[in-house]
Amino acid sequence: MPDSVRDIQCVYVKTVHMKHITTLVLLGIVMWSSAQTPYRPFPESNAGWVEEHSWLNGFHEWTTCMRTVRFAADTVIGSVNYHQLRSIGNCSWFNIFNSMSHGYYAEADAVFARFRQDTVARKVFVYDVQQEQEVLWFDFTLGLGAYPTTFHTEFSDPGIVVVALDSMELNDGYHRTWVLATESNGNMQDSAFCTIIEGVGSTYGLHPVYGLEPPFEWMDALTCHSASGDSIYPLGGTACYLSMSLPTHTPRSVELVAYPNPASESVGIKGTLPTGARYVVVDPLGVEVRSGTMRSASIELNGLVAGVYTVYIKGVAGDRLGAVRFVKE
């Protein structure tokens, strides 16, 4: 064999060998970098979330609520210790056809969720008081593909899928992220409408109006997240005060409870209601589907399709007194 051909073969072998070495080195660097990226667990104390939620009621009334979700005392259920979160809100509304028709109401301070997390499995669970069992809230190990049924996504249709794995640089460094989209019959319908953030929650906040679903005529956003003194702004921002959603006025409000929940034929509304109080029931798209005077403590649900509904209670003068959600089976 001529020396020139032998030399070319040697160069080719060395080049291929170097390519393999380079590939292995790059792969090693990537694996090493991933191993060096610390897992950011969900906070278990010294944290809070400020969220903004707006939605259209009956195609004429726009409501905006600022809510704070914060830690309270732990609680034990069935020998299992759960961290407890409470929420409180400050809401305003106005008629989009009549600017003179507007008002305020407060969302009462109430338990939002009781959760625990498995830091080894990198999962967060919520105790569902209706089902009397744990349900998945966040799974920080997901890959591409279908997003599992979780707390606040039970009624999502079409299905939610993870379309991208990425990271986001926040005030305290990088966080892994999962970009969500919706898919129906193999067709993508809404891409990147929401992002799950490791150690934070989602860009929709912890308390979205209609769960993790793309907005039609509403808006959900995590204004900021505060953890151990660090303020984090997933969508941008300049300040994070966990008192910013507290009422700055003194609206008349009542704490409401819907029972049973889920309901089938009728739903009861428990609360201190004034004589002549009226109710308005709106569906997940904000369309008014039922209204009337609270002559009894229950509202008939015959004719309504299964889904999540909201009942608004108003005074005789039309002032908003409170709201409560329920599930129609």
VOBA-1610 file (N, C-alpha, C; in pm, whole numbers, padded with zeros to 5 digits, always signed):
BEGIN
Met+00085-00120+00000Met+00000+00000+00000Met+00088+00124+00000Pro+00060+00223-00085Pro+00143+00344-00090Pro+00139+00417+00043Asp+00253+00482+00073Asp+00261+00556+00200Asp+00156+00665+00207Ser+00126+00729+00093Ser+00030+00839+00094Ser-00109+00791+00136Val-00152+00673+00086Val-00282+00619+00122Val-00284+00581+00270Arg-00170+00515+00315Arg-00161+00478+00456Arg-00168+00600+00545Asp-00104+00709+00505Asp-00107+00832+00584Asp-00248+00888+00591Ile-00320+00884+00476Ile-00457+00935+00475Ile-00545+00853+00568Gln-00530+00718+00565Gln-00608+00632+00653Gln-00579+00662+00800Cys-00454+00683+00830Cys-00416+00714+00969Cys-00481+00844+01015Val-00477+00944+00926Val-00538+01073+00960Val-00687+01056+00981Tyr-00752+00974+00890Tyr-00896+00952+00900Tyr-00931+00882+01033Val-00854+00779+01067Val-00879+00707+01192Val-00860+00797+01312Lys-00755+00880+01308Lys-00731+00971+01419Lys-00845+01072+01431Thr-00895+01120+01311Thr-01003+01218+01313Thr-01130+01160+01372Val-01166+01037+01327Val-01285+00969+01380Val-01269+00945+01529His-01148+00901+01569His-01121+00876+01710His-01139+01004+01792Met-01087+01115+01739Met-01098+01242+01810Met-01244+01288+01818Lys-01322+01260+01710Lys-01462+01297+01713Lys-01535+01222+01823His-01503+01091+01835His-01566+01012+01942His-01528+01065+02078Ile-01400+01099+02093Ile-01353+01152+02221Ile-01423+01284+02252Thr-01432+01371+02147Thr-01497+01501+02166Thr-01643+01483+02206Thr-01712+01390+02138Thr-01853+01363+02170Thr-01868+01314+02313Leu-01781+01222+02353Leu-01786+01170+02489Leu-01758+01279+02591Val-01662+01365+02560Val-01629+01473+02651Val-01747+01568+02666Leu-01809+01607+02552Leu-01923+01697+02557Leu-02039+01634+02633Leu-02063+01502+02607Leu-02169+01433+02678Leu-02141+01430+02828Gly-02016+01409+02861Gly-01977+01408+03002Gly-01998+01543+03068Ile-01964+01650+02992Ile-01983+01785+03046Ile-02130+01812+03072Val-02217+01772+02975Val-02360+01793+02992Val-02411+01717+03113Met-02369+01590+03126Met-02414+01509+03240Met-02361+01565+03370Trp-02239+01611+03368Trp-02180+01669+03489Trp-02254+01797+03528Ser-02287+01880+03427Ser-02357+02005+03455Ser-02494+01977+03514Ser-02564+01873+03457Ser-02696+01839+03510Ser-02685+01791+03654Ala-02580+01713+03678Ala-02563+01660+03814Ala-02531+01772+03912Gln-02466+01878+03864Gln-02428+01988+03952Gln-02544+02085+03976Thr-02650+02079+03891Thr-02765+02167+03910Thr-02848+02116+04026Pro-02857+02192+04134Pro-02930+02142+04251Pro-03079+02138+04227Tyr-03146+02040+04286Tyr-03291+02035+04280Tyr-03347+02141+04374Arg-03446+02213+04325Arg-03507+02318+04406Arg-03642+02266+04458Pro-03648+02227+04583Pro-03774+02174+04637Pro-03879+02283+04651Phe-04002+02242+04659Phe-04113+02334+04684Phe-04097+02389+04825Pro-04119+02520+04845Pro-04099+02576+04980Pro-04194+02517+05082Glu-04147+02504+05204Glu-04226+02449+05312Glu-04244+02547+05428Ser-04191+02666+05414Ser-04209+02771+05515Ser-04152+02900+05459Asn-04179+03011+05529Asn-04123+03142+05492Asn-04142+03176+05345Ala-04263+03150+05295Ala-04288+03175+05153Ala-04432+03221+05134Gly-04456+03282+05019Gly-04590+03326+04983Gly-04597+03356+04835Trp-04718+03361+04783Trp-04741+03387+04642Trp-04845+03497+04628Val-04823+03592+04539Val-04921+03695+04509Val-04967+03672+04365Glu-05097+03657+04347Glu-05152+03621+04217Glu-05259+03722+04174Glu-05273+03737+04044Glu-05379+03822+03989Glu-05466+03737+03897His-05596+03745+03918His-05690+03668+03837His-05802+03760+03789Ser-05828+03759+03660Ser-05935+03840+03603Ser-06018+03753+03511Trp-06149+03776+03510Trp-06236+03697+03423Trp-06364+03774+03393Leu-06430+03733+03284Leu-06552+03797+03238Leu-06671+03714+03284Asn-06767+03778+03349Asn-06888+03711+03396Asn-07006+03749+03308Gly-07066+03650+03245Gly-07186+03677+03167Gly-07167+03773+03052Phe-07046+03790+03003Phe-07014+03877+02890Phe-07044+04025+02918His-07054+04062+03044His-07078+04204+03070His-07007+04254+03196Glu-06961+04165+03281Glu-06902+04208+03408Glu-06761+04153+03420Trp-06665+04244+03432Trp-06524+04205+03441Trp-06480+04213+03587Thr-06423+04104+03637Thr-06379+04096+03776Thr-06228+04073+03781Thr-06162+04143+03871Thr-06018+04126+03893Thr-05994+04105+04041Cys-05920+03999+04073Cys-05889+03969+04213Cys-05738+03956+04231Met-05688+04017+04337Met-05551+03996+04381Met-05558+03904+04502Arg-05485+03791+04494Arg-05490+03694+04602Arg-05350+03669+04656Thr-05342+03651+04785Thr-05218+03610+04848Thr-05235+03470+04904Val-05143+03383+04872Val-05140+03247+04929Val-05018+03241+05020Arg-05037+03204+05144Arg-04928+03210+05241Arg-04937+03091+05336Phe-04831+03068+05410Phe-04825+02955+05502Phe-04898+02984+05633Ala-04959+02878+05686Ala-05021+02883+05818Ala-04965+02764+05897Ala-05024+02736+06011Ala-04975+02627+06095Ala-04995+02493+06026Asp-04901+02400+06048Asp-04914+02265+05994Asp-05033+02194+06057Thr-05080+02092+05987Thr-05191+02014+06039Thr-05163+01865+06013Val-05222+01779+06095Val-05203+01635+06082Val-05333+01570+06038Ile-05326+01491+05932Ile-05443+01417+05882Ile-05403+01271+05869Gly-05470+01186+05944Gly-05438+01044+05938Gly-05294+01012+05968Ser-05238+01077+06068Ser-05100+01061+06113Ser-04996+01118+06016Val-05041+01183+05908Val-04949+01245+05812Val-04948+01395+05834Asn-04830+01454+05842Asn-04818+01597+05862Asn-04825+01671+05729Tyr-04912+01771+05723Tyr-04927+01852+05603Tyr-04899+01998+05633His-04833+02064+05540His-04817+02209+05548His-04947+02272+05499Gln-04988+02376+05567Gln-05116+02437+05535Gln-05097+02573+05470Leu-05170+02597+05361Leu-05168+02726+05292Leu-05305+02790+05304Arg-05307+02921+05326Arg-05431+02996+05331Arg-05427+03105+05225Ser-05544+03144+05178Ser-05551+03250+05077Ser-05650+03356+05121Ile-05627+03476+05074Ile-05717+03588+05099Ile-05710+03678+04977Gly-05822+03738+04942Gly-05825+03817+04819Gly-05896+03949+04832Asn-05866+04038+04739Asn-05925+04169+04731Asn-05970+04187+04586Cys-06101+04198+04563Cys-06154+04195+04427Cys-06229+04324+04393Ser-06230+04354+04265Ser-06310+04465+04214Ser-06378+04420+04086Trp-06491+04480+04052Trp-06563+04445+03932Trp-06627+04570+03871Phe-06652+04563+03741Phe-06723+04672+03675Phe-06798+04617+03554Asn-06904+04686+03519Asn-06983+04649+03402Asn-06918+04711+03280Ile-06882+04629+03181Ile-06808+04680+03065Ile-06895+04769+02977Phe-07028+04766+02997Phe-07118+04852+02920Phe-07166+04973+02999Asn-07138+04973+03129Asn-07182+05083+03214Asn-07077+05106+03322Ser-06989+05203+03300Ser-06878+05227+03392Ser-06925+05272+03530Met-07050+05318+03540Met-07101+05361+03670Met-07138+05241+03758Ser-07151+05126+03696Ser-07185+05005+03771Ser-07056+04931+03805His-07013+04942+03929His-06888+04880+03972His-06893+04859+04123Gly-06797+04784+04174Gly-06795+04761+04317Gly-06675+04678+04359Tyr-06671+04645+04487Tyr-06560+04570+04547Tyr-06617+04462+04638Tyr-06538+04361+04658Tyr-06571+04262+04761Tyr-06443+04192+04801Ala-06445+04132+04917Ala-06328+04063+04969Ala-06350+03913+04964Glu-06247+03840+04930Glu-06250+03695+04941Glu-06200+03661+05081Ala-06280+03594+05157Ala-06248+03569+05297Ala-06120+03487+05312Asp-06052+03510+05421Asp-05933+03432+05456Asp-05977+03287+05480Ala-05924+03195+05401Ala-05967+03057+05410Ala-05853+02963+05374Val-05866+02837+05413Val-05766+02736+05379Val-05767+02714+05228Phe-05651+02720+05167Phe-05639+02696+05023Phe-05599+02552+04994Ala-05497+02503+05065Ala-05451+02367+05039Ala-05370+02317+05157Arg-05367+02185+05171Arg-05281+02118+05268Arg-05192+02025+05188Phe-05062+02046+05195Phe-04974+01970+05106Phe-04855+01911+05180Arg-04795+01813+05118Arg-04668+01759+05162Arg-04587+01729+05037Gln-04457+01717+05051Gln-04377+01684+04934Gln-04280+01572+04965Asp-04248+01499+04861Asp-04149+01392+04865Asp-04029+01446+04788Thr-03929+01494+04860Thr-03814+01557+04794Thr-03729+01456+04718Val-03736+01329+04758Val-03660+01226+04685Val-03727+01199+04550Ala-03860+01182+04553Ala-03935+01158+04430Ala-03958+01287+04352Arg-03932+01401+04414Arg-03951+01534+04352Arg-04097+01555+04312Lys-04187+01522+04405Lys-04329+01539+04381Lys-04394+01609+04499Val-04502+01685+04472Val-04576+01756+04575Val-04721+01706+04570Phe-04777+01676+04687Phe-04912+01621+04695Phe-05001+01711+04779Val-05129+01718+04742Val-05230+01793+04816Val-05332+01696+04872Tyr-05376+01720+04995Tyr-05484+01638+05051Tyr-05616+01697+05005Asp-05690+01621+04925Asp-05819+01664+04873Asp-05927+01629+04974Val-05988+01729+05034Val-06087+01704+05139Val-06214+01641+05082Gln-06243+01664+04953Gln-06362+01605+04893Gln-06343+01456+04870Gln-06225+01419+04816Gln-06198+01278+04790Gln-06142+01205+04912Glu-06103+01285+05013Glu-06043+01231+05135Glu-05920+01146+05102Gln-05838+01197+05014Gln-05714+01130+04978Gln-05618+01230+04916Glu-05493+01186+04902Glu-05393+01272+04839Glu-05409+01272+04688Val-05380+01386+04629Val-05375+01396+04483Val-05245+01468+04446Leu-05195+01436+04330Leu-05070+01497+04283Leu-05092+01644+04254Trp-04996+01726+04292Trp-05002+01870+04264Trp-04895+01908+04162Phe-04769+01876+04192Phe-04660+01903+04099Phe-04568+01781+04093Asp-04527+01748+03971Asp-04430+01642+03948Asp-04312+01704+03875Phe-04201+01724+03946Phe-04085+01790+03889Phe-03987+01692+03826Thr-04039+01577+03783Thr-03955+01480+03711Thr-04008+01454+03570Leu-04113+01524+03531Leu-04179+01495+03404Leu-04088+01517+03284Gly-04110+01435+03181Gly-04045+01455+03053Gly-04148+01508+02954Leu-04116+01502+02827Leu-04210+01546+02725Leu-04328+01449+02718Gly-04445+01502+02684Gly-04562+01416+02673Gly-04677+01462+02758Ala-04770+01372+02785Ala-04893+01407+02856Ala-04865+01458+02997Tyr-04936+01563+03036Tyr-04928+01616+03172Tyr-05030+01540+03257Pro-04991+01491+03373Pro-05082+01407+03452Pro-05196+01486+03514Thr-05298+01413+03559Thr-05407+01475+03634Thr-05353+01523+03768Thr-05370+01650+03795Thr-05318+01707+03919Thr-05425+01794+03984Phe-05394+01843+04102Phe-05481+01936+04173Phe-05505+02057+04084His-05629+02087+04054His-05670+02200+03968His-05659+02170+03819Thr-05633+02046+03780Thr-05635+02016+03636Thr-05726+01897+03606Glu-05810+01859+03700Glu-05894+01741+03682Glu-05991+01756+03565Phe-06032+01880+03535Phe-06137+01901+03436Phe-06082+01962+03308Ser-05954+01953+03286Ser-05892+02011+03167Ser-05932+01933+03042Asp-05981+02004+02942Asp-06017+01943+02815Asp-06004+02051+02708Pro-05922+02032+02608Pro-05847+01911+02574Pro-05731+01885+02669Gly-05657+01777+02639Gly-05550+01736+02728Gly-05433+01831+02730Ile-05364+01833+02844Ile-05246+01917+02860Ile-05121+01832+02837Val-05026+01886+02763Val-04902+01814+02734Val-04783+01903+02764Val-04671+01840+02797Val-04543+01910+02813Val-04475+01911+02676Val-04452+02029+02621Val-04394+02039+02487Val-04248+02081+02488Ala-04197+02126+02602Ala-04057+02167+02607Ala-04005+02160+02749Leu-03879+02120+02763Leu-03809+02121+02891Leu-03703+02229+02881Asp-03703+02320+02975Asp-03614+02435+02965Asp-03572+02477+03105Ser-03516+02595+03116Ser-03482+02653+03246Ser-03508+02802+03239Met-03524+02863+03353Met-03557+03005+03363Met-03469+03068+03469Glu-03407+03178+03435Glu-03323+03248+03531Glu-03407+03349+03608Leu-03419+03327+03738Leu-03493+03417+03825Leu-03396+03485+03920Asn-03451+03559+04015Asn-03365+03637+04106Asn-03267+03552+04183Asp-03305+03427+04211Asp-03219+03342+04292Asp-03146+03237+04208Gly-03139+03256+04078Gly-03067+03163+03993Gly-03160+03089+03897Tyr-03111+02982+03839Tyr-03187+02908+03739Tyr-03283+02807+03804His-03400+02793+03743His-03500+02695+03783His-03538+02613+03660Arg-03551+02483+03676Arg-03599+02400+03566Arg-03745+02436+03537Thr-03785+02425+03410Thr-03922+02460+03372Thr-03980+02355+03277Trp-04111+02346+03278Trp-04187+02258+03189Trp-04291+02343+03118Val-04278+02355+02987Val-04368+02440+02908Val-04489+02357+02865Leu-04609+02409+02895Leu-04732+02335+02869Leu-04805+02385+02744Ala-04877+02294+02682Ala-04963+02325+02569Ala-05084+02234+02577Thr-05183+02256+02491Thr-05298+02167+02485Thr-05299+02096+02351Glu-05348+01973+02355Glu-05349+01890+02235Glu-05480+01814+02228Ser-05540+01813+02111Ser-05665+01741+02090Ser-05657+01665+01958Asn-05676+01534+01965Asn-05668+01449+01847Asn-05536+01466+01772Gly-05429+01482+01848Gly-05297+01495+01789Gly-05264+01632+01736Asn-05357+01728+01750Asn-05334+01864+01699Asn-05308+01960+01814Met-05201+02039+01801Met-05169+02138+01902Met-05265+02255+01890Gln-05325+02296+02004Gln-05422+02405+02001Gln-05370+02532+02068Asp-05310+02517+02182Asp-05253+02632+02253Asp-05112+02595+02298Ser-05013+02667+02250Ser-04875+02634+02281Ser-04818+02735+02380Ala-04748+02684+02480Ala-04677+02767+02578Ala-04769+02863+02651Phe-04890+02817+02688Phe-04982+02904+02760Phe-04947+02914+02908Cys-04871+02818+02958Cys-04837+02818+03099Cys-04706+02741+03118Thr-04630+02780+03219Thr-04503+02714+03247Thr-04498+02672+03393Ile-04461+02547+03417Ile-04440+02498+03552Ile-04295+02526+03590Ile-04273+02583+03707Ile-04139+02623+03750Ile-04100+02546+03875Glu-03988+02478+03869Glu-03940+02400+03982Glu-03918+02491+04104Gly-03973+02450+04217Gly-03955+02525+04340Gly-04044+02647+04353Val-04130+02673+04253Val-04216+02792+04256Val-04363+02755+04240Gly-04394+02677+04139Gly-04532+02646+04106Gly-04553+02663+03957Ser-04641+02755+03919Ser-04663+02781+03777Ser-04678+02930+03754Thr-04664+02971+03629Thr-04680+03113+03595Thr-04826+03155+03608Tyr-04918+03059+03624Tyr-05059+03089+03651Tyr-05083+03112+03800Gly-04982+03082+03884Gly-05002+03090+04027Gly-05052+02957+04081Leu-05077+02951+04211Leu-05124+02828+04274Leu-05275+02817+04271His-05343+02929+04242His-05488+02933+04255His-05552+02986+04127Pro-05530+02920+04012Pro-05590+02968+03887Pro-05741+02962+03891Val-05806+03048+03814Val-05952+03055+03814Val-06013+02925+03763Tyr-05964+02876+03652Tyr-06021+02755+03592Tyr-05918+02644+03579Gly-05824+02638+03671Gly-05723+02535+03663Gly-05620+02566+03557Leu-05534+02470+03526Leu-05431+02490+03425Leu-05491+02470+03287Glu-05562+02569+03240Glu-05623+02566+03109Glu-05594+02698+03038Pro-05581+02695+02905Pro-05557+02821+02831Pro-05672+02918+02852Pro-05645+03045+02866Pro-05753+03143+02889Pro-05836+03167+02765Phe-05966+03185+02785Phe-06056+03227+02678Phe-06086+03375+02697Glu-06153+03407+02804Glu-06174+03547+02839Glu-06147+03565+02988Trp-06027+03527+03027Trp-05981+03550+03162Trp-05829+03554+03161Met-05771+03587+03275Met-05626+03597+03284Met-05582+03550+03421Asp-05483+03462+03424Asp-05424+03414+03549Asp-05275+03442+03545Ala-05220+03494+03651Ala-05077+03523+03650Ala-05022+03523+03792Leu-04902+03468+03806Leu-04828+03476+03931Leu-04752+03607+03931Thr-04799+03702+04010Thr-04734+03833+04014Thr-04595+03823+04073Cys-04583+03752+04183Cys-04451+03733+04242Cys-04456+03619+04342His-04339+03574+04379His-04324+03465+04476His-04214+03506+04572Ser-04240+03496+04700Ser-04141+03532+04801Ser-04104+03407+04879Ala-03975+03379+04887Ala-03929+03261+04961Ala-03803+03295+05038Ser-03812+03280+05171Ser-03698+03304+05260Ser-03632+03439+05235Gly-03716+03539+05211Gly-03665+03675+05193Gly-03630+03712+05051Asp-03628+03614+04959Asp-03600+03643+04818Asp-03731+03665+04743Ser-03735+03773+04665Ser-03851+03800+04581Ser-03823+03751+04440Ile-03916+03672+04387Ile-03898+03610+04256Ile-04010+03656+04165Tyr-03976+03698+04043Tyr-04074+03754+03950Tyr-04073+03675+03819Pro-04150+03568+03810Pro-04150+03488+03687Pro-04195+03565+03564Leu-04283+03664+03581Leu-04334+03740+03468Leu-04288+03885+03472Gly-04184+03914+03550Gly-04137+04050+03564Gly-04207+04118+03681Gly-04145+04221+03737Gly-04204+04291+03850Gly-04098+04366+03928Thr-04143+04448+04021Thr-04049+04531+04095Thr-04063+04517+04246Ala-04174+04460+04293Ala-04192+04449+04438Ala-04278+04328+04468Cys-04259+04272+04586Cys-04336+04154+04625Cys-04374+04169+04772Tyr-04496+04215+04796Tyr-04544+04232+04931Tyr-04661+04138+04954Leu-04647+04052+05053Leu-04752+03953+05076Leu-04877+04015+05135Ser-04875+04144+05160Ser-04995+04213+05209Ser-05063+04291+05097Met-05011+04284+04975Met-05062+04370+04869Met-05203+04330+04825Ser-05248+04208+04856Ser-05382+04168+04816Ser-05484+04189+04927Leu-05441+04238+05043Leu-05536+04262+05151Leu-05626+04379+05116Pro-05754+04372+05153Pro-05847+04480+05117Pro-05802+04616+05167Thr-05808+04715+05080Thr-05775+04852+05118Thr-05902+04929+05150His-06017+04862+05140His-06145+04920+05174His-06216+04822+05266Thr-06334+04851+05305Thr-06407+04761+05394Thr-06537+04716+05327Pro-06528+04633+05223Pro-06649+04588+05155Pro-06726+04491+05242Arg-06854+04488+05218Arg-06937+04391+05290Arg-06917+04257+05222Ser-06878+04156+05294Ser-06853+04026+05234Ser-06896+03916+05330Val-06924+03800+05273Val-06962+03685+05354Val-06879+03566+05308Glu-06852+03475+05399Glu-06781+03353+05364Glu-06883+03249+05325Leu-06866+03193+05206Leu-06963+03100+05151Leu-06904+02960+05139Val-06987+02860+05155Val-06947+02720+05138Val-07053+02653+05052Ala-07007+02579+04949Ala-07099+02503+04863Ala-07099+02357+04909Tyr-07218+02298+04921Tyr-07228+02159+04965Tyr-07350+02093+04902Pro-07350+01965+04871Pro-07226+01887+04860Pro-07142+01937+04744Asn-07018+01903+04743Asn-06929+01947+04637Asn-06829+01834+04609Pro-06843+01761+04499Pro-06930+01785+04383Pro-07078+01766+04416Ala-07163+01825+04327Ala-07308+01817+04342Ala-07368+01762+04213Ser-07490+01710+04223Ser-07554+01655+04103Ser-07686+01725+04073Glu-07786+01712+04159Glu-07918+01769+04132Glu-07933+01911+04186Ser-07869+01939+04298Ser-07875+02073+04356Ser-07752+02097+04442Val-07722+02224+04465Val-07609+02259+04549Val-07657+02357+04656Gly-07617+02331+04779Gly-07652+02420+04888Gly-07547+02527+04908Ile-07588+02644+04952Ile-07497+02755+04979Ile-07509+02791+05125Lys-07401+02773+05198Lys-07400+02801+05342Lys-07327+02932+05366Gly-07389+03020+05441Gly-07329+03150+05474Gly-07435+03240+05532Thr-07395+03350+05593Thr-07490+03445+05650Thr-07536+03540+05540Leu-07653+03510+05482Leu-07702+03586+05368Leu-07816+03679+05410Pro-07817+03801+05360Pro-07925+03893+05393Pro-08054+03857+05321Thr-08166+03901+05372Thr-08295+03877+05308Thr-08296+03940+05169Gly-08342+03864+05072Gly-08349+03918+04936Gly-08222+03900+04856Ala-08123+03829+04912Ala-07997+03808+04839Ala-08025+03732+04709Arg-07950+03767+04606Arg-07966+03702+04476Arg-07841+03620+04444Tyr-07858+03519+04360Tyr-07746+03438+04316Tyr-07735+03442+04164Val-07612+03427+04116Val-07585+03417+03973Val-07487+03301+03955Val-07519+03206+03872Val-07432+03092+03843Val-07371+03111+03704Val-07238+03102+03694Val-07171+03116+03564Val-07091+02989+03537Asp-07081+02954+03409Asp-07009+02833+03370Asp-06860+02862+03354Pro-06778+02762+03316Pro-06633+02783+03305Pro-06592+02892+03205Leu-06680+02928+03111Leu-06648+03034+03015Leu-06701+03169+03059Gly-06758+03175+03180Gly-06808+03301+03232Gly-06948+03335+03186Val-07018+03239+03125Val-07154+03263+03077Val-07253+03240+03190Glu-07343+03335+03211Glu-07445+03321+03313Glu-07544+03213+03270Val-07560+03110+03353Val-07648+02999+03317Val-07769+02988+03409Arg-07767+03059+03519Arg-07878+03052+03613Arg-07870+03170+03709Ser-07986+03222+03749Ser-07989+03332+03845Ser-08125+03332+03914Gly-08132+03401+04026Gly-08257+03409+04098Gly-08236+03461+04238Thr-08342+03457+04316Thr-08337+03501+04456Thr-08318+03380+04545Met-08233+03396+04647Met-08205+03285+04739Met-08323+03267+04835Arg-08432+03207+04783Arg-08548+03183+04868Arg-08525+03065+04960Ser-08433+02975+04919Ser-08395+02863+05005Ser-08243+02856+05004Ala-08188+02758+05073Ala-08043+02749+05084Ala-07980+02669+04970Ser-08061+02627+04872Ser-08006+02545+04764Ser-08044+02600+04627Ile-07966+02561+04527Ile-07987+02603+04389Ile-08001+02478+04304Glu-08107+02471+04223Glu-08129+02356+04136Glu-08028+02356+04023Leu-07977+02235+03989Leu-07874+02223+03886Leu-07921+02143+03765Asn-08047+02106+03762Asn-08099+02027+03650Asn-08077+02101+03518Gly-08027+02028+03419Gly-08005+02087+03288Gly-07864+02139+03265Leu-07784+02146+03372Leu-07646+02194+03357Leu-07554+02076+03326Val-07461+02097+03233Val-07366+01992+03198Val-07259+01983+03307Ala-07190+01872+03311Ala-07085+01853+03411Ala-06973+01954+03391Gly-06917+02004+03501Gly-06808+02100+03492Gly-06795+02181+03620Val-06710+02282+03615Val-06685+02368+03730Val-06765+02498+03713Tyr-06843+02532+03813Tyr-06926+02652+03810Tyr-06891+02744+03928Thr-06927+02870+03914Thr-06908+02968+04021Thr-07041+03031+04054Val-07073+03039+04183Val-07194+03106+04230Val-07155+03239+04292Tyr-07214+03347+04242Tyr-07193+03480+04299Tyr-07319+03520+04375Ile-07300+03569+04496Ile-07411+03614+04578Ile-07409+03767+04583Lys-07525+03827+04555Lys-07535+03973+04552Lys-07644+04019+04649Gly-07624+04139+04702Gly-07724+04199+04788Gly-07839+04255+04708Val-07941+04307+04779Val-08059+04362+04711Val-08019+04477+04619Ala-07919+04554+04659Ala-07875+04669+04579Ala-07781+04629+04466Gly-07755+04500+04453Gly-07666+04455+04346Gly-07521+04447+04385Asp-07488+04479+04512Asp-07350+04474+04555Asp-07304+04329+04572Arg-07182+04300+04529Arg-07128+04164+04535Arg-07091+04131+04680Leu-07144+04021+04732Leu-07117+03981+04871Leu-07013+03871+04881Gly-07000+03789+04780Gly-06905+03679+04786Gly-06924+03585+04670Ala-06838+03485+04662Ala-06845+03387+04553Ala-06790+03254+04603Val-06835+03146+04541Val-06788+03013+04578Val-06798+02924+04453Arg-06702+02833+04437Arg-06702+02742+04323Arg-06753+02604+04366Phe-06813+02534+04268Phe-06854+02396+04294Phe-06842+02316+04165Val-06846+02186+04178Val-06835+02095+04064Val-06971+02030+04041Lys-07019+02038+03917Lys-07144+01968+03880Lys-07104+01834+03818Glu-07152+01725+03879Glu-07122+01591+03829Glu-07209+01558+03708
//
